[in-house]
Amino acid sequence: PTSSPASATTRRRNCTNCSHGTGKSQPNRKPPQPEVRSPRSSADGYGELAKRAIPIITKHTEWTVVVGIQMEDYDAALLGKPHLRPLLGEPYGACLQWVLSTILRKKALDRNEEPIAFFHEENGFSGEALSVHQAVSENWDIGEGSSFWFGAKKLYTPLQAADVFAYECNKRLRNRDKPNRRAFDALTPNKDRVRFRYFNRDNMETLVDTLEAAHQRQAMASLDQARETKVDDF
């Protein structure tokens, strides 16, 4: 398997860029780094790289997870509700958690005990990404568990594959009222092998309701704790 992608954080939507593969994990070694060009820095541009990459991605990817939050819709939905933002945390970390938990949960439910290695783009979210992986793996790792690596996108092909997939899914998320791009349809010939999860104006109310419910539970728990706290008489 090559990809569980989403793209780097942008104002339009917030996701994570990571790929995964199965095989024996080797904690003391860095992932292989073939000499390839980044899709965003290639002289040929994204379009030319996508033409070459899409047939390879569809042939060698077994299962794909894409997660995104449309940030303009998120900000609009939480206008006047600042108390809900800490419950989601940073949208980048929330999306990464969604991606990792989807993959590891499926792996656990399938009773697949093979080791799995996740590869994340080297960027400013490395510390948060490690914390998210640790939290998710504690809940869902089985067998030999999972490992988490970082690599430069321009040197690591699976991250470029994830970037191509994330780019097209971002276009789809931002333009839900328009027909699919041809590249998007080419990447998803078998819709059963793609998990595209997102929050935007169509379903942002569901996220807000979930956060409101969590806030209510948190408030009630704090109230119960306060009631049970023994206060010594003066």
C-alpha positions as a printed NumPy array, in Angstrom:
array([[  0.   ,   0.   ,   0.   ],
       [  1.266,   3.468,  -0.755],
       [ -1.019,   6.156,   0.531],
       [ -3.269,   7.417,   3.277],
       [ -3.08 ,  10.968,   2.056],
       [ -4.318,  14.41 ,   2.677],
       [ -2.553,  17.66 ,   2.035],
       [ -0.658,  20.196,   4.088],
       [ -2.547,  22.841,   6.032],
       [ -4.084,  25.669,   4.026],
       [ -6.629,  28.34 ,   4.813],
       [ -9.188,  26.71 ,   2.559],
       [ -9.11 ,  23.427,   4.433],
       [ -6.996,  21.629,   6.938],
       [ -5.626,  18.119,   6.48 ],
       [ -2.476,  16.111,   6.909],
       [ -0.013,  14.705,   4.441],
       [  1.098,  11.194,   5.201],
       [  1.499,   7.846,   3.528],
       [  1.735,   4.364,   4.916],
       [  3.113,   0.98 ,   4.025],
       [  3.226,  -2.443,   5.569],
       [  6.343,  -4.447,   6.283],
       [  8.836,  -5.061,   9.054],
       [  9.522,  -1.87 ,  10.976],
       [ 13.138,  -0.929,  11.596],
       [ 13.22 ,   1.798,  14.269],
       [ 16.908,   2.626,  13.875],
       [ 16.875,   3.179,  10.14 ],
       [ 15.587,   6.034,   8.035],
       [ 13.089,   5.29 ,   5.241],
       [ 14.551,   4.833,   1.727],
       [ 14.92 ,   8.064,  -0.194],
       [ 14.925,   7.546,  -3.974],
       [ 16.016,  10.391,  -6.19 ],
       [ 12.753,  11.848,  -7.441],
       [ 11.384,  15.355,  -7.796],
       [  8.748,  16.978,  -5.629],
       [  5.418,  17.57 ,  -7.378],
       [  5.438,  21.184,  -6.236],
       [  9.051,  21.921,  -7.178],
       [  9.293,  19.911, -10.396],
       [ 10.039,  21.928, -13.486],
       [  7.266,  20.011, -15.239],
       [  4.714,  21.265, -12.691],
       [  1.945,  19.426, -10.923],
       [  0.001,  18.586, -14.091],
       [  2.818,  16.696, -15.754],
       [  3.706,  14.803, -12.587],
       [  0.054,  13.876, -12.023],
       [ -0.172,  12.41 , -15.533],
       [  2.775,  10.133, -14.768],
       [  1.788,   9.346, -11.184],
       [ -1.931,   8.634, -11.386],
       [ -1.658,   5.304, -13.285],
       [  0.988,   4.133, -10.797],
       [ -1.046,   5.238,  -7.771],
       [ -4.2  ,   3.458,  -8.899],
       [ -2.277,   0.273,  -9.692],
       [ -0.31 ,  -0.005,  -6.453],
       [ -2.593,   1.566,  -3.818],
       [ -4.75 ,  -0.925,  -1.96 ],
       [ -6.691,   1.48 ,   0.238],
       [ -6.795,   5.256,   0.627],
       [ -8.018,   7.549,   3.392],
       [ -8.486,  11.273,   2.809],
       [ -9.632,  13.663,   5.539],
       [-10.299,  17.386,   5.299],
       [-11.902,  20.29 ,   7.14 ],
       [-13.028,  23.306,   5.137],
       [-11.623,  26.014,   7.344],
       [-13.81 ,  28.885,   6.14 ],
       [-16.926,  26.842,   6.954],
       [-15.411,  25.763,  10.276],
       [-14.616,  29.35 ,  11.285],
       [-18.104,  30.496,  10.292],
       [-19.783,  27.687,  12.251],
       [-17.794,  28.466,  15.422],
       [-18.303,  32.215,  15.242],
       [-19.309,  33.257,  18.75 ],
       [-18.453,  29.797,  20.138],
       [-14.782,  30.054,  21.109],
       [-15.305,  27.528,  23.928],
       [-15.624,  24.748,  21.337],
       [-12.278,  25.251,  19.602],
       [-10.105,  23.671,  22.347],
       [-12.236,  20.5  ,  22.163],
       [-11.212,  19.852,  18.564],
       [ -7.676,  21.091,  19.077],
       [ -5.59 ,  22.096,  16.095],
       [ -7.446,  21.107,  12.909],
       [ -4.193,  19.691,  11.516],
       [ -3.867,  17.261,  14.4  ],
       [ -7.574,  16.449,  14.3  ],
       [ -7.352,  15.45 ,  10.639],
       [ -4.229,  13.387,  11.215],
       [ -5.903,  11.609,  14.113],
       [ -8.889,  10.847,  11.882],
       [ -6.632,   9.394,   9.179],
       [ -4.543,   7.256,  11.534],
       [ -7.465,   5.983,  13.587],
       [ -9.385,   5.027,  10.436],
       [ -6.469,   2.953,   9.17 ],
       [ -5.482,   1.351,  12.482],
       [ -9.091,   0.68 ,  13.459],
       [ -9.713,  -1.161,  10.183],
       [ -6.478,  -3.076,  10.659],
       [ -7.484,  -4.072,  14.201],
       [-11.012,  -5.089,  13.222],
       [ -9.569,  -7.21 ,  10.404],
       [ -7.286,  -8.852,  13.007],
       [ -4.301,  -7.913,  10.86 ],
       [ -1.257,  -8.111,  13.149],
       [  1.373,  -7.172,  10.554],
       [  3.533,  -4.149,  11.424],
       [  2.685,  -0.931,   9.619],
       [  4.871,   2.144,   9.077],
       [  3.484,   5.647,   8.577],
       [  5.508,   8.293,   6.735],
       [  4.795,  11.975,   7.332],
       [  6.131,  14.964,   5.463],
       [  8.856,  16.923,   7.248],
       [  7.181,  20.183,   8.264],
       [  6.39 ,  22.33 ,  11.282],
       [  3.889,  19.851,  12.708],
       [  6.331,  17.046,  13.534],
       [  5.894,  17.229,  17.296],
       [  2.116,  17.304,  17.085],
       [  2.124,  14.458,  14.569],
       [  4.17 ,  12.235,  16.882],
       [  1.834,  12.95 ,  19.792],
       [ -1.22 ,  12.133,  17.684],
       [  0.288,   8.86 ,  16.484],
       [  1.177,   7.838,  20.025],
       [ -2.367,   8.511,  21.254],
       [ -4.017,   6.679,  18.353],
       [ -1.654,   3.702,  18.473],
       [ -2.347,   3.208,  22.198],
       [ -6.004,   2.656,  21.322],
       [ -5.744,   0.65 ,  18.115],
       [ -2.317,  -0.975,  17.687],
       [ -2.384,  -4.768,  17.655],
       [  0.273,  -7.354,  16.857],
       [  3.628,  -5.754,  16.158],
       [  2.031,  -2.332,  16.081],
       [  2.942,   0.706,  14.008],
       [  5.87 ,   3.069,  13.634],
       [  6.007,   6.706,  12.539],
       [  8.638,   8.257,  10.257],
       [  9.378,  11.604,   8.664],
       [ 10.753,  12.23 ,   5.2  ],
       [ 11.295,  15.006,   2.68 ],
       [  8.587,  14.994,   0.039],
       [ 11.033,  15.743,  -2.753],
       [ 12.984,  12.601,  -1.847],
       [ 10.239,  10.177,  -0.937],
       [  7.914,   8.898,  -3.647],
       [  4.949,   7.721,  -1.499],
       [  4.622,  11.22 ,  -0.049],
       [  4.414,  12.582,  -3.576],
       [  1.681,  10.051,  -4.342],
       [ -0.168,  11.234,  -1.239],
       [  0.275,  14.833,  -2.36 ],
       [ -1.272,  14.126,  -5.772],
       [ -4.233,  12.386,  -4.157],
       [ -4.629,  15.164,  -1.584],
       [ -4.515,  17.865,  -4.262],
       [ -7.369,  16.292,  -6.201],
       [ -9.443,  15.596,  -3.093],
       [ -8.932,  19.185,  -1.978],
       [-10.313,  20.348,  -5.316],
       [-13.283,  18.034,  -4.82 ],
       [-13.883,  19.312,  -1.288],
       [-13.712,  22.962,  -2.311],
       [-16.019,  22.489,  -5.301],
       [-18.722,  20.107,  -4.121],
       [-21.269,  21.634,  -6.521],
       [-19.159,  20.975,  -9.612],
       [-18.561,  17.715, -11.485],
       [-15.542,  15.645, -10.541],
       [-12.275,  16.512, -12.2  ],
       [-11.084,  13.861, -14.613],
       [ -7.977,  13.343, -12.51 ],
       [-10.113,  12.677,  -9.429],
       [-12.153,  10.031, -11.249],
       [ -8.952,   8.497, -12.61 ],
       [ -7.58 ,   8.225,  -9.065],
       [-10.737,   6.586,  -7.72 ],
       [-11.823,   3.926, -10.243],
       [-12.863,   1.709,  -7.327],
       [-14.774,   3.894,  -4.855],
       [-14.844,   1.04 ,  -2.313],
       [-11.072,   1.461,  -1.862],
       [-11.282,   5.148,  -0.967],
       [-12.432,   6.696,   2.308],
       [-13.061,  10.411,   1.734],
       [-14.045,  12.02 ,   5.04 ],
       [-14.615,  15.733,   5.451],
       [-16.473,  18.53 ,   7.18 ],
       [-17.703,  21.489,   5.14 ],
       [-20.886,  23.546,   4.874],
       [-22.885,  20.422,   4.008],
       [-22.273,  18.71 ,   7.354],
       [-20.446,  21.178,   9.614],
       [-23.505,  21.226,  11.884],
       [-22.723,  17.603,  12.794],
       [-19.239,  18.559,  13.982],
       [-20.564,  21.525,  15.953],
       [-23.227,  19.357,  17.61 ],
       [-20.565,  16.8  ,  18.536],
       [-18.36 ,  19.491,  20.073],
       [-21.324,  20.983,  21.942],
       [-22.19 ,  17.565,  23.389],
       [-18.567,  17.042,  24.445],
       [-18.535,  20.463,  26.084],
       [-21.713,  19.618,  28.   ],
       [-20.228,  16.33 ,  29.226],
       [-17.053,  18.132,  30.27 ],
       [-19.043,  20.764,  32.139],
       [-21.172,  18.155,  33.936],
       [-18.081,  16.155,  34.916],
       [-16.499,  19.289,  36.387],
       [-19.697,  20.052,  38.297],
       [-19.911,  16.515,  39.696],
       [-16.282,  16.681,  40.772],
       [-16.881,  19.99 ,  42.525],
       [-19.852,  18.525,  44.393],
       [-17.792,  15.574,  45.587],
       [-14.868,  17.667,  46.764],
       [-14.749,  17.783,  50.557],
       [-14.235,  21.242,  51.967],
       [-12.962,  21.441,  55.562],
       [-14.895,  23.621,  57.921],
       [-13.111,  26.648,  59.331]])
